[in-house]
């Protein structure tokens, strides 16, 4: 329904279906306002921050990234997956002359395996530790003594 000719239009107070204002459900600074992928990114950053006091110099030039799923080339054939080959949770790309080393964590496989947010956080941490250990040529236990906590 449009206003009468010559009358100014009042600001719309409800959406066109009468259900109320559309907009964010929570303020942007509240954790619930973050998307699932933003919360996952925060878990990866937290895991990296836990390693920095001990390994900050070695990790200074390492980039950390999150991808949704591993590339198809890393998965192999479908029947191979049934034989027990696990879906990777992450990978590393070593540094070359032009690019720094990169640690990549895969979001969807970790989320699918985790039972809850605490378990997801522990699994993300262990994945970051495993990838950093591989990059540095060390065992995960030597990178972080808390590696492999009870989250299986």
C-alpha positions in Angstrom: 0.0 0.0 0.0 1.6 3.3 -1.1 1.0 6.6 0.7 -1.4 9.1 -0.7 0.0 11.4 -3.4 1.8 14.4 -1.9 2.2 12.7 1.6 5.7 11.8 2.6 6.4 8.2 3.1 7.0 7.1 6.7 10.0 4.9 7.4 9.2 1.3 7.2 8.9 -0.2 10.7 8.3 -3.8 9.7 9.4 -5.9 6.7 6.9 -6.5 3.9 5.6 -9.7 5.5 4.9 -8.1 8.8 7.4 -10.1 10.8 9.5 -7.3 12.1 12.8 -5.6 11.4 15.5 -7.6 9.7 19.0 -7.3 11.0 21.6 -8.9 13.2 20.4 -11.0 16.1 23.3 -10.1 18.3 25.8 -7.2 18.5 28.9 -7.8 16.3 31.3 -8.0 19.2 29.5 -11.0 20.8 30.9 -14.4 19.9 27.4 -15.7 18.8 27.5 -13.1 16.0 30.4 -14.7 14.3 29.9 -17.2 11.5 31.1 -20.8 11.9 34.1 -20.2 9.6 35.1 -17.1 11.6 34.9 -19.2 14.9 37.0 -21.9 13.2 39.6 -19.3 12.1 39.8 -18.1 15.8 40.5 -21.7 16.9 43.4 -21.9 14.4 44.8 -18.5 15.6 44.5 -19.6 19.2 46.4 -22.8 18.4 49.2 -20.7 16.7 49.2 -18.3 19.6 49.8 -21.2 22.1 52.9 -22.2 20.1 54.4 -18.7 19.6 56.0 -18.3 23.1 58.2 -21.3 22.4 58.4 -21.3 18.6 57.8 -17.7 17.7 61.1 -17.2 15.8 60.7 -20.4 13.7 57.0 -19.5 13.0 57.6 -15.8 12.2 57.7 -16.4 8.4 55.2 -19.2 8.3 51.7 -18.4 7.0 48.6 -20.2 8.4 45.5 -20.7 6.3 42.2 -22.4 6.5 40.5 -24.2 3.6 37.1 -25.8 3.5 38.1 -29.3 2.3 41.3 -31.0 1.1 41.8 -30.9 -2.7 40.5 -34.0 -4.5 44.1 -35.0 -5.4 44.8 -35.5 -1.7 41.8 -37.8 -1.2 42.6 -40.5 -3.7 39.9 -42.9 -5.0 36.7 -43.5 -3.1 37.4 -47.2 -2.4 40.8 -46.2 -0.9 38.9 -44.1 1.7 37.0 -47.2 2.8 40.2 -49.2 3.3 41.2 -46.9 6.2 43.1 -44.0 4.5 42.0 -41.0 6.6 40.8 -37.8 5.2 43.6 -35.3 6.0 43.0 -32.5 8.5 45.8 -30.3 7.2 48.9 -30.1 5.1 52.1 -28.0 4.8 53.7 -26.4 1.9 57.4 -25.8 2.5 59.0 -22.5 1.7 60.7 -22.0 -1.6 62.7 -19.1 -2.9 59.7 -16.9 -3.6 57.0 -18.0 -1.1 57.0 -18.6 2.7 56.0 -22.0 4.2 52.3 -22.4 4.6 50.3 -24.5 7.1 46.8 -25.3 5.9 44.1 -26.6 8.1 40.9 -28.1 6.6 37.7 -26.9 8.4 35.0 -29.3 7.2 36.8 -32.6 8.0 37.6 -31.4 11.5 34.1 -30.1 12.2 32.6 -33.4 10.9 34.8 -35.4 13.3 34.4 -33.3 16.4 31.6 -33.9 18.8 31.5 -30.5 20.3 33.3 -27.1 20.4 35.8 -28.2 23.0 36.7 -31.3 21.1 37.0 -29.2 17.9 39.4 -26.8 19.6 41.6 -29.7 20.8 41.6 -31.3 17.4 42.4 -28.0 15.7 45.3 -27.5 18.1 46.6 -31.0 17.5 46.4 -30.5 13.7 48.3 -27.3 13.9 50.9 -28.9 16.2 51.3 -31.9 13.7 51.7 -29.6 10.7 54.2 -27.4 12.5 56.1 -30.4 13.7 56.3 -31.8 10.2 57.5 -28.4 8.9 60.2 -28.2 11.6 61.2 -31.8 11.3 60.3 -32.6 14.9 57.9 -34.8 16.7 54.6 -33.3 17.8 55.4 -34.0 21.4 58.5 -31.9 21.2 56.6 -29.0 19.6 53.9 -29.1 22.3 54.1 -31.4 25.4 50.3 -31.1 25.6 49.8 -32.7 22.2 47.4 -35.6 21.9 45.1 -34.7 24.7 42.0 -36.9 25.3 39.6 -35.9 22.5 39.1 -39.0 20.4 
